[in-house]
Amino acid sequence: MKKTITFAVMHFSVAFTVAYLLTGSLVVGGAVALVEPAINTVAFYFHEMVWKKLEGKEEVTVIQTSAASQPLSKIFSNSDAFFAS
């Protein structure tokens, strides 16, 4: 938790400093230091959603590739296949 808090303080400080140096305004620097991390947090949430979907597709591809390279006898063992007589 300490690491998270110190990172947040550093993030706000960097955002404020950059905005202040670019604009010369304490108000703009303060606004950017508050707004930018909030927007970044929301963007990160959506980034994670997209990333998880991509990882899921990659996992399916790996499973399909792995299964395709195995003989059918390995893929379907006697306990996995049920045939009606």
PyMOL commands that set and color helices and strands:
alter all, ss='L'
color gray80, all
select helices_A, chain A and resi 2-23+26-68+72-75
alter helices_A, ss='H'
color red, helices_A
deselect
rebuild
show_as cartoon
